[in-house]
Amino acid sequence: MKTVVVTGVSRGLGLAIAKRIAKEGYNVVGVSRNKSELYQELMSALPGLVEFQPLDLSNIEAIASVAREIIKTSGPIYGLVNNAGIGLDGVLATMHQTDIDRVVRTNLLAPIVLTKYIMRSMLSKSEGRIINISSIIASTGFHGLSVYAATKAGLEGFTRSLSREAGKRNVTVNCVAPGYIETEMTAGLQGEKLESVRRRAPLGLPHPEHVAAAVSYLLQPEACTVTGTVLTVDGGSTA
């Protein structure tokens, strides 16, 4: 049974990814600050397939020891899905330095450091899949999300270069870039602003399950030659 580590599993996209791949037979180690009731329900529904490891990813200094513990208790790691992230809305000129630091640490530095330690297990087995969750905002930009956009663009650059390092050991590295996700990322939008976002997507806004399906594909044997790329799931918003 192949083990996949997924970060940010307490709700939303991370929970949808964990649910999808666990039902496909992967052993899922969910990483998040706290275990939500929804994730506990998933653990209860799929005993033996879903585990939990508490970790605040903004605490960079704790990542190495937690990664080693995961490998020790769950065996060789086949996949890593760096999903956890935060987006603090605010124009750069008035954004607090502590908020900038928090976004950069959580969205960019934490995935890099976690990948560093988890991928050692993949390299030793000459097999693995690393999937970083980016965003269409990395390439389109969005008012009030400059720092968030910078972290996601950085994650895509990290993905491309790491794919060249890891490919020599049969480890693929890719990004999945969701657009606005219906009912989750659009929850704070109202009225004309929400309708404008929806009109940009000729296929309609994706749901978390659609993005989870893209992650599932990149974990499968058929995706063995797909690496260093960004798979966009946005209903056609950026077409």
ABEGO torsion letter per residue (X at the ends): XBBBBBBGAABEAAAAAAAAAAAAGBBBBBBBABBBAAAAAAAAABBGABBBBBBBAABAAAAAAAAAAAAAAAEBBABBBBABBBBBBEBAAABBAAAAAAAAAAAAAAAAAAAAAAAAAAAAAGBEBBBBBBBAAAAAEBBGAAAAAAAAAAAAAAAAAAAAAAAAAGBBBBBBBBBBBBGAAAAABBEAAAAAAAAABAAEBBBAAAAAAAAAAAABAAAAABBGBBBBBAGGAAX
